[in-house]
């Protein structure tokens, strides 16, 4: 087997290692937010609303890079739990805006510190400079892959 072939075979190639890392991080992150009965989608929605309450559903979908239908299903569950409420936009009734309830707003004080600790512990093996460089490289790679032509 050639050196080039060996470098692309699992489990040693970089995409495979990154997939394993994402799976591990996802499981660990879910364990952090699960006691609050949240999913990663709920976390993404709440994160948007904690920054800017009253966003349109489509704006949330764009910010967390999810399909609108997926966000709508998540919002249905969050509304039933009393975390958010949806109201038609005053200027355009075709647009639905999402607002935090008191319960949804209060979760920020409970969950964010736990997630901050998780992030801090996760990246504690890297220096601040290494974290910044890794963030930059991951964003660069993600943007590159998003614009690559399909090979299939």
C-alpha positions as CSV (number, residue, x, y, z in Angstrom):
1,X,0.0,0.0,0.0
2,X,1.3,3.4,-0.9
3,X,2.0,6.2,1.6
4,X,-0.6,8.3,-0.1
5,X,-3.3,5.6,0.2
6,X,-2.4,5.0,3.9
7,X,-2.9,8.7,4.7
8,X,-6.6,8.7,3.6
9,X,-7.7,5.4,5.2
10,X,-9.6,5.5,8.4
11,X,-8.9,5.6,11.3
12,X,-5.8,7.7,10.7
13,X,-7.0,10.4,8.3
14,X,-8.0,13.8,9.5
15,X,-11.7,13.8,8.5
16,X,-12.2,10.5,10.4
17,X,-10.4,11.9,13.4
18,X,-12.5,15.1,13.3
19,X,-15.7,13.0,13.0
20,X,-14.7,11.1,16.1
21,X,-14.0,14.4,17.9
22,X,-17.3,15.9,16.9
23,X,-19.2,12.7,18.1
24,X,-17.4,12.8,21.4
25,X,-17.9,16.6,21.9
26,X,-21.6,16.2,21.0
27,X,-22.1,13.4,23.6
28,X,-20.4,15.3,26.3
29,X,-22.2,18.6,25.4
30,X,-25.6,16.7,25.5
31,X,-24.7,15.4,28.9
32,X,-24.2,19.0,30.1
33,X,-27.6,20.3,28.8
34,X,-29.7,17.2,29.3
35,X,-30.5,17.9,33.0
36,X,-32.3,21.0,31.7
37,X,-34.2,18.9,29.2
38,X,-32.5,20.7,26.3
39,X,-31.3,19.4,23.0
40,X,-28.5,21.0,21.0
41,X,-31.2,22.6,18.8
42,X,-32.9,24.1,21.9
43,X,-29.5,25.4,23.0
44,X,-28.9,27.1,19.6
45,X,-32.3,28.7,19.7
46,X,-32.0,29.9,23.2
47,X,-28.5,31.2,22.6
48,X,-29.9,33.4,19.7
49,X,-32.7,34.7,21.9
50,X,-30.5,35.4,24.9
51,X,-28.5,37.7,22.6
52,X,-31.5,39.2,20.8
53,X,-35.0,38.4,21.9
54,X,-37.9,38.6,19.4
55,X,-36.1,37.2,16.3
56,X,-38.0,35.9,13.3
57,X,-38.0,32.2,13.0
58,X,-36.1,32.4,9.7
59,X,-33.4,34.5,11.3
60,X,-32.9,31.9,14.0
61,X,-32.7,29.2,11.4
62,X,-30.0,31.2,9.5
63,X,-28.0,31.9,12.6
64,X,-27.8,28.3,13.8
65,X,-27.6,27.0,10.2
66,X,-30.6,24.7,10.4
67,X,-33.5,24.2,8.0
68,X,-36.6,26.3,8.9
69,X,-38.8,23.2,9.3
70,X,-36.3,21.7,11.8
71,X,-36.4,25.0,13.8
72,X,-40.2,25.1,13.7
73,X,-40.4,21.6,15.2
74,X,-38.0,22.5,17.9
75,X,-39.9,25.7,18.6
76,X,-43.1,23.7,18.9
77,X,-41.5,21.6,21.7
78,X,-40.0,24.7,23.4
79,X,-43.4,26.5,23.3
80,X,-45.1,23.5,24.9
81,X,-42.5,23.6,27.7
82,X,-43.1,27.3,28.2
83,X,-39.6,28.4,27.2
84,X,-40.7,30.6,24.2
85,X,-43.8,32.1,22.7
86,X,-44.4,33.0,19.0
87,X,-46.3,35.9,17.8
88,X,-46.9,37.3,14.3
89,X,-44.8,40.3,13.4
90,X,-46.7,43.5,13.8
91,X,-45.7,44.7,10.3
92,X,-45.8,41.4,8.4
93,X,-48.1,38.8,9.7
94,X,-46.4,36.2,7.5
95,X,-43.4,36.5,9.7
96,X,-43.4,34.8,13.1
97,X,-41.3,36.3,15.9
98,X,-40.0,34.2,18.8
99,X,-39.8,35.7,22.3
100,X,-38.4,34.2,25.5
101,X,-40.8,33.6,28.4
102,X,-39.6,34.2,31.9
103,X,-38.8,30.5,32.2
104,X,-36.7,30.6,29.0
105,X,-34.9,33.7,30.1
106,X,-34.2,32.3,33.5
107,X,-32.5,29.2,32.0
108,X,-29.6,31.5,30.9
109,X,-28.4,31.9,34.4
110,X,-28.6,28.1,35.0
111,X,-27.2,26.6,31.8
112,X,-24.7,29.1,30.5
113,X,-22.3,28.7,33.5
114,X,-22.4,24.9,33.0
115,X,-21.7,25.2,29.3
116,X,-18.9,27.7,30.0
117,X,-17.3,25.2,32.4
118,X,-17.6,22.5,29.8
119,X,-16.0,24.6,27.1
120,X,-13.2,25.7,29.5
121,X,-12.5,22.1,30.5
122,X,-12.7,20.9,26.9
123,X,-10.1,23.3,25.7
124,X,-7.9,23.5,28.8
125,X,-5.2,21.4,27.1
126,X,-4.7,24.3,24.6
127,X,-3.3,27.8,25.2
128,X,-5.4,30.8,24.5
129,X,-3.4,31.4,21.3
130,X,-3.9,27.8,20.2
131,X,-7.7,28.1,20.8
132,X,-7.8,31.2,18.7
133,X,-5.8,29.6,16.0
134,X,-7.9,26.4,16.1
135,X,-11.1,28.5,15.8
136,X,-9.7,30.4,12.9
137,X,-8.6,27.2,11.1
138,X,-11.9,25.5,11.7
139,X,-13.9,28.5,10.3
140,X,-11.6,28.6,7.3
141,X,-11.9,24.9,6.6
142,X,-15.7,25.0,7.1
143,X,-16.1,27.9,4.6
144,X,-13.8,26.1,2.1
145,X,-15.7,22.9,2.3
146,X,-19.1,24.7,2.0
147,X,-17.9,26.2,-1.3
148,X,-16.2,23.1,-2.7
149,X,-17.8,21.4,-5.7
150,X,-19.4,18.0,-5.0
151,X,-17.1,15.1,-6.0
152,X,-19.9,12.6,-6.2
